[in-house]
């Protein structure tokens, strides 16, 4: 019982006494904060709609408790008080349940979802949290504002730019309970996104983890799931140039070699080639796949080569483009000889001459004049 009285009591006083007792440990924790930081707990009384007479009862009991504490070790006093709070379900619900209600909707998502990301040390990865909540909190500034909210409410602390930590195991229990109250479709989305990066314990960058999971899917998942995992990397606006390039090359390799579907590989390269307008590696892969198909695709390969080198910035014999230029020269000459149709001999000779001057002669002159290594 949080307080006691002697002498006769009116029925009204007894009812007030019951009300104060029902508050119990919920107020005890706030009173402790007042004691430690020398602030008044008026805001708590107002929120609980505690009557003035009841306030006086609580404050009298608090003063008595603190005076008693002075006669004991303060550490023992705090230990007993905190242990009482920890073991009281009512106290936990009051303390942590009210924190949840103070938060904005976005911060409430964070409060709940962190519970499935923590390790044994109550630590979690901020990047993973941002990723799994990307559908409900799509903007970076919204996410950071929500993080600040839960930090200010003493729910978590920021260890560094990568990791945060939940303050206590008791708080984590409340966070888990809140997470389980969210709709199943929300929890399924979070779980699927978490699985797409291989779980909560990732090393390095989120997108690198996503690409690793896509690679693993080649052996264990069906084609649809595997392609979707690669596309998540390719479509991510935060994806770096090199990582997107790796994802595109690996996806095209999977489709053309593992699934024996070069047409699908060509299609996916065409979808993303605008990211690589100066990249001869991607163009080499694209042209190679086109050349492996029928005459129409071979003609498209030749036209693609000509269009690429028509750009003034793509010097044919530069180190960046020489290999692609040599491959393109062979394809262009081969197509003119074996596949191109001519209505008369004159047109055939004109085409040969043009291709030789633009490609064959330039490549031959470069090789002839190149210094011997």
C-alpha positions in Angstrom: 0.0 0.0 0.0 1.5 3.3 -1.0 0.3 5.2 2.0 -1.5 4.7 5.4 -3.7 6.8 7.6 -4.8 6.5 11.3 -8.0 7.5 12.9 -11.5 7.6 11.5 -12.0 8.0 7.8 -15.0 9.0 5.9 -16.3 6.9 3.1 -15.1 9.6 0.7 -11.6 9.4 2.1 -11.6 5.6 1.8 -12.6 5.9 -1.9 -9.8 8.5 -2.4 -7.4 6.1 -0.6 -8.4 3.3 -3.1 -7.8 5.6 -6.0 -4.3 6.5 -4.8 -3.5 2.9 -4.2 -4.6 2.0 -7.7 -2.1 4.5 -9.0 0.5 2.6 -7.1 3.8 2.2 -8.8 2.8 4.3 -11.7 3.2 7.4 -9.7 6.1 6.1 -7.7 8.4 6.2 -10.7 7.5 9.8 -11.4 7.9 10.8 -7.8 11.4 9.2 -8.0 12.2 11.3 -11.0 11.1 14.4 -9.1 13.3 13.4 -6.2 16.3 12.9 -8.3 16.0 15.9 -10.5 14.2 18.3 -8.1 11.3 18.9 -10.4 7.6 18.9 -9.6 5.4 16.1 -10.8 2.4 18.3 -11.4 2.2 17.3 -15.1 1.7 13.7 -14.1 -1.0 14.4 -11.6 -2.8 16.5 -14.3 -2.6 13.7 -16.9 -3.9 11.2 -14.3 -6.7 13.6 -13.2 -5.6 13.2 -9.6 -7.6 15.4 -7.2 -5.9 18.0 -5.0 -6.6 15.9 -1.9 -5.1 12.8 -3.5 -2.1 14.8 -4.6 -1.4 15.8 -1.0 -1.7 12.1 0.1 0.8 11.0 -2.5 3.3 13.8 -1.8 3.1 13.2 2.0 3.8 9.5 1.4 6.7 10.4 -1.0 8.2 12.8 1.6 8.0 10.1 4.2 9.6 7.6 1.8 12.5 9.9 1.0 13.1 10.8 4.6 13.2 7.1 5.4 15.6 6.6 2.5 18.1 9.0 4.1 18.5 6.6 7.0 19.4 3.7 4.6 21.9 3.3 1.8 20.5 5.4 -1.1 21.7 2.5 -3.4 19.6 0.0 -1.4 16.6 2.4 -1.6 16.8 2.9 -5.3 17.4 -0.8 -5.9 14.2 -1.7 -4.0 12.2 0.9 -5.7 13.4 0.1 -9.2 12.9 -3.6 -8.6 9.4 -3.0 -7.5 8.8 -1.1 -10.7 10.4 -3.7 -12.9 8.3 -6.5 -11.4 5.0 -4.6 -11.6 3.2 -5.1 -14.9 1.0 -2.1 -14.0 4.1 0.1 -13.7 5.6 -1.0 -17.0 2.4 -0.4 -18.8 2.1 3.0 -17.3 5.7 4.1 -17.9 6.2 2.6 -21.4 2.6 2.5 -22.6 2.3 6.2 -22.1 5.6 6.8 -24.0 4.1 5.0 -27.0 1.0 7.3 -26.9 3.2 10.4 -26.9 4.9 9.4 -30.1 3.9 10.4 -33.7 2.6 7.6 -35.9 6.0 7.3 -37.7 7.8 7.1 -34.4 5.3 4.5 -33.2 6.3 2.3 -36.1 9.9 2.6 -35.1 9.1 1.9 -31.4 7.4 -1.3 -32.3 9.6 -2.6 -35.2 12.9 -2.2 -33.4 11.8 -5.1 -31.2 12.4 -7.6 -34.0 15.8 -6.3 -34.9 17.7 -6.3 -31.6 20.4 -8.7 -30.6 21.2 -10.2 -27.2 22.8 -6.8 -26.2 19.6 -5.0 -27.2 21.5 -3.4 -30.1 20.1 -2.9 -33.6 21.2 -1.5 -37.0 19.7 1.9 -38.0 20.1 1.1 -41.7 18.2 -2.2 -41.4 15.4 -0.4 -39.5 15.2 2.3 -42.2 15.1 -0.3 -44.9 12.3 -2.5 -43.4 10.2 0.6 -42.7 10.8 2.1 -46.1 7.2 1.5 -47.3 5.6 3.4 -44.3 8.4 6.0 -43.8 9.7 6.6 -47.3 11.6 9.9 -46.7 15.0 10.1 -45.0 14.1 13.2 -43.0 10.9 11.6 -41.7 12.9 8.6 -40.5 15.5 10.8 -38.8 12.8 12.9 -37.1 11.2 9.7 -35.8 14.6 8.4 -34.5 15.0 11.7 -32.6 11.6 11.3 -31.0 12.3 7.8 -29.6 15.7 9.0 -28.4 14.2 12.0 -26.7 11.7 9.7 -25.0 14.6 7.6 -23.6 13.4 4.5 -25.6 16.8 4.1 -27.3 20.2 5.5 -27.4 22.5 6.1 -30.4 25.8 4.3 -30.1 27.1 5.6 -33.4 25.9 6.2 -36.9 25.3 2.5 -37.5 23.9 1.1 -34.2 21.4 2.0 -31.6 20.4 0.3 -28.4 17.2 -0.2 -26.4 17.4 1.1 -22.9 16.1 -2.0 -21.1 14.8 -5.5 -21.5 11.5 -4.5 -19.8 11.0 -1.7 -22.4 11.8 -4.3 -25.1 8.9 -6.4 -23.9 6.5 -3.5 -24.3 7.9 -2.8 -27.8 7.4 -6.4 -28.8 3.8 -6.3 -27.6 3.1 -3.2 -29.6 4.6 -4.7 -32.7 2.3 -7.7 -32.4 -0.6 -5.4 -32.3 0.1 -4.1 -35.8 -1.9 -5.7 -38.7 -0.5 -9.0 -40.1 0.1 -7.5 -43.6 2.4 -4.8 -42.1 4.3 -7.5 -40.2 4.5 -9.7 -43.3 6.0 -6.8 -45.3 8.6 -6.1 -42.7 9.5 -9.7 -42.5 9.8 -10.1 -46.2 12.0 -7.1 -46.5 14.2 -8.3 -43.7 14.5 -11.7 -45.4 15.5 -10.0 -48.6 18.8 -8.8 -47.0 19.4 -12.0 -45.1 18.1 -11.0 -41.7 19.0 -8.4 -39.1 22.7 -9.4 -38.7 24.1 -8.0 -41.9 27.7 -6.9 -42.5 28.2 -3.8 -44.6 25.8 -1.9 -46.8 22.1 -2.8 -47.1 22.2 -2.8 -50.9 25.3 -5.1 -50.9 23.4 -7.4 -48.6 20.4 -7.4 -51.0 22.7 -8.3 -53.9 24.2 -11.1 -51.9 20.8 -12.5 -51.2 19.8 -12.2 -54.9 23.0 -14.3 -55.8 22.0 -16.9 -53.2 18.5 -17.1 -54.7 19.9 -18.4 -58.0 20.4 -21.8 -56.4 17.5 -22.0 -54.0 14.6 -19.9 -55.4 12.5 -19.8 -58.5 13.2 -17.5 -61.4 10.5 -15.0 -60.5 11.8 -14.5 -56.9 15.4 -14.3 -58.1 14.7 -11.7 -60.7 12.7 -9.7 -58.3 15.5 -9.6 -55.8 17.9 -8.3 -58.5 15.4 -5.7 -59.5 15.1 -4.4 -56.0 18.8 -3.5 -56.2 18.6 -2.1 -59.7 15.5 0.0 -58.9 16.8 1.5 -55.7 17.5 5.2 -56.0 20.4 4.9 -53.5 22.2 2.2 -55.5 25.7 3.2 -56.5 26.9 3.0 -60.1 29.2 0.1 -59.6 26.7 -1.9 -57.5 23.9 -1.4 -60.1 26.4 -2.5 -62.8 27.2 -5.7 -60.9 23.5 -6.4 -60.4 22.7 -6.0 -64.1 25.6 -8.2 -65.2 24.7 -10.9 -62.7 21.0 -10.8 -63.6 21.8 -11.0 -67.3 24.2 -13.9 -66.7 21.5 -15.7 -64.6 18.9 -15.3 -67.3 21.1 -16.1 -70.3 23.2 -18.9 -68.8 21.4 -20.4 -65.8 17.9 -20.0 -67.3 19.0 -20.3 -70.9 16.9 -17.3 -71.8 19.1 -14.8 -73.6 16.0 -12.9 -74.9 15.0 -12.1 -71.3 18.6 -11.0 -70.6 18.5 -8.7 -73.6 15.2 -7.2 -72.4 16.5 -6.5 -68.9 19.7 -4.9 -70.2 17.6 -2.6 -72.5 15.5 -1.6 -69.5 18.5 -0.4 -67.6 21.1 0.5 -70.2 20.3 4.2 -69.9 22.3 4.2 -66.6 25.4 3.1 -68.6 25.5 5.2 -71.8 29.3 5.5 -71.6 30.0 2.0 -70.3 31.6 -0.3 -72.9 31.4 -3.3 -70.5 27.6 -3.2 -70.5 27.5 -2.4 -74.2 29.8 -5.4 -74.9 27.5 -7.7 -73.0 24.4 -6.3 -74.7 25.9 -6.6 -78.2 27.2 -10.1 -77.5 23.7 -11.3 -76.5 22.2 -9.6 -79.6 24.7 -11.3 -81.9 23.8 -14.7 -80.5 20.2 -14.3 -81.9 18.7 -14.1 -85.3 19.5 -11.7 -88.2 17.2 -8.9 -86.9 19.0 -8.9 -83.5 22.4 -9.1 -85.3 21.5 -6.0 -87.3 20.4 -4.3 -84.0 23.8 -5.2 -82.6 25.6 -3.5 -85.5 23.4 -0.4 -85.3 24.0 -0.2 -81.6 27.8 -0.3 -82.2 27.6 2.4 -84.8 25.4 4.6 -82.6 27.7 4.2 -79.6 30.8 5.3 -81.6 28.9 8.1 -83.3 29.1 10.0 -80.0 32.2 12.3 -80.1 33.2 11.4 -76.5 33.5 7.7 -77.4 37.0 7.6 -79.0 37.3 4.1 -80.7 40.9 3.5 -79.8 41.0 4.9 -76.3 41.8 2.5 -73.5 38.1 2.6 -72.3 36.7 1.6 -75.6 39.3 -0.3 -77.6 38.1 -3.8 -76.7 34.5 -2.9 -77.6 35.7 -1.3 -80.8 37.6 -4.4 -81.8 34.6 -6.6 -81.2 32.4 -4.1 -83.0 34.7 -4.1 -86.0 34.4 -7.8 -86.3 30.6 -7.8 -86.0 30.2 -5.0 -88.5 32.4 -6.6 -91.2 30.9 -10.0 -90.6 27.3 -8.7 -90.9 28.1 -6.8 -94.1 29.6 -10.0 -95.7 27.2 -12.7 -94.4 23.9 -11.1 -93.6 23.3 -7.7 -95.2 21.2 -7.8 -98.4 22.1 -5.7 -101.4 20.0 -4.9 -104.4 23.0 -4.4 -106.6 26.7 -5.0 -106.5 27.5 -1.3 -106.4 25.7 -0.9 -103.1 27.6 -3.9 -101.6 31.0 -2.4 -102.5 30.0 1.0 -101.1 29.0 -0.6 -97.8 32.2 -2.6 -97.6 34.3 0.5 -98.3 32.4 2.5 -95.6 32.8 -0.2 -92.9 36.4 -0.7 -93.7 37.3 3.0 -93.6 35.3 3.6 -90.4 36.3 0.5 -88.5 38.8 -1.9 -90.2 41.3 0.6 -91.3 41.2 2.6 -88.1 41.8 -0.5 -86.0 44.5 -1.8 -88.3 46.4 1.6 -88.3 46.2 1.7 -84.5 47.6 -1.8 -84.1 50.3 -1.1 -86.7 51.5 2.1 -84.9 51.1 0.9 -81.4 54.5 0.7 -79.5 55.7 -2.9 -78.8 55.6 -3.6 -75.1 
